[in-house]
Amino acid sequence: MTRVFALLCCGAVLAACNPFTGPQAGRALYDQNCASCHGSDGRGGAHVPDLTGLAARHDGRYPQLLVLNKLDGYARGDVVYSGVEMPEFGHLLTGRLTRVQTDRGLSRPLPEKLIALDAYLQRIQR
């Protein structure tokens, strides 16, 4: 069991170091796809959620699985939550898939662009 845990931790560290899935790549994707509505700092506005407070709104824990599900759903053109208008992000589904460990210990393959965007959102939590 310890060996499996060590392998999972190593995989998470390597994914974080990947230049295609890390926060730097995520920042560029955020600037291209999210900043026009959520602001360059991620703090949102009157009718747009503050993305820097995701962890604060979830008892101090960044809700990675929730964020990944939302991003993945929006990218596929799904209506993930009624009343929320988001542009379609189908282009974020292009490219290589990388397996990512989620905050609930689950593993799933996702496009590197979604993983990078998630890594950036984790970094800007206050």
C-alpha positions in Angstrom: 0.0 0.0 0.0 2.8 2.4 0.8 4.4 1.7 -2.5 1.2 2.5 -4.4 0.9 5.8 -2.4 4.5 6.7 -3.2 3.9 6.1 -6.9 0.8 8.2 -6.9 2.7 11.1 -5.2 5.5 10.8 -7.7 3.0 11.0 -10.5 1.4 14.1 -9.1 4.8 15.8 -8.7 5.8 15.0 -12.3 2.5 16.3 -13.6 3.0 19.5 -11.7 6.5 19.9 -13.3 5.2 19.2 -16.8 5.4 22.5 -18.8 2.2 21.6 -20.6 0.1 21.0 -17.5 1.7 23.4 -15.0 0.4 26.7 -13.7 2.4 28.7 -16.3 0.7 27.0 -19.2 -2.6 27.4 -17.3 -2.1 31.1 -16.9 -1.8 31.5 -20.7 -5.0 29.5 -21.2 -6.7 31.5 -18.5 -5.7 34.8 -20.2 -7.0 33.5 -23.5 -10.3 32.0 -22.3 -11.3 33.3 -18.9 -9.9 36.7 -18.1 -12.4 38.6 -20.3 -15.2 37.6 -17.9 -13.5 36.7 -14.6 -10.9 39.5 -14.8 -7.1 39.3 -15.1 -6.8 38.6 -11.4 -9.6 36.0 -11.3 -11.7 38.0 -8.9 -14.8 38.1 -11.1 -17.4 40.9 -10.9 -21.0 41.6 -10.1 -22.4 38.7 -12.1 -19.3 36.6 -12.5 -17.8 34.3 -9.8 -14.6 35.1 -8.0 -12.3 32.2 -9.0 -9.7 33.1 -6.3 -12.2 32.2 -3.6 -13.0 28.6 -4.7 -11.2 27.1 -1.8 -12.6 29.6 0.7 -16.1 28.7 -0.4 -15.3 25.0 0.2 -14.0 25.0 3.8 -10.5 25.9 2.8 -10.0 23.0 0.3 -9.7 23.6 -3.4 -12.5 21.6 -5.0 -10.5 20.1 -7.8 -13.0 17.5 -8.8 -15.8 20.0 -9.0 -13.6 22.4 -11.0 -12.4 19.7 -13.4 -16.0 18.5 -13.9 -17.1 22.0 -14.7 -14.3 22.7 -17.1 -14.6 19.4 -18.8 -18.4 19.8 -19.1 -18.2 23.3 -20.5 -15.5 22.2 -22.9 -17.8 19.6 -24.3 -20.6 22.1 -24.7 -22.7 20.6 -21.8 -24.9 22.6 -19.6 -23.2 21.7 -16.3 -25.2 24.1 -14.1 -28.4 25.8 -15.2 -28.3 29.6 -15.3 -24.5 29.7 -15.9 -23.5 31.1 -19.2 -20.0 30.1 -20.3 -18.5 30.0 -23.8 -17.8 26.6 -25.4 -14.2 25.6 -24.8 -14.1 22.6 -27.2 -10.5 23.6 -28.2 -9.4 22.8 -24.6 -10.1 19.1 -25.4 -7.5 18.9 -28.1 -4.0 17.6 -27.6 -2.5 14.9 -25.4 -4.3 13.3 -22.5 -2.6 13.0 -19.1 -3.9 11.0 -16.2 -4.4 13.2 -13.2 -5.0 12.4 -9.5 -7.9 14.3 -8.2 -8.4 15.6 -4.6 -10.5 12.5 -3.8 -7.8 10.1 -4.7 -9.4 9.2 -8.1 -7.5 9.1 -11.3 -8.8 10.1 -14.7 -7.4 11.0 -18.1 -7.9 14.6 -19.1 -6.6 16.9 -21.8 -3.4 18.6 -20.7 -5.0 22.0 -21.3 -7.7 21.4 -18.8 -5.1 20.1 -16.3 -3.0 23.3 -16.8 -6.0 25.6 -16.3 -6.9 23.7 -13.1 -3.3 24.0 -11.9 -3.4 27.8 -12.4 -6.7 28.1 -10.6 -5.3 26.2 -7.7 -2.3 28.6 -7.6 -4.5 31.8 -7.4 -6.5 30.7 -4.4 -6.4 33.2 -1.5 
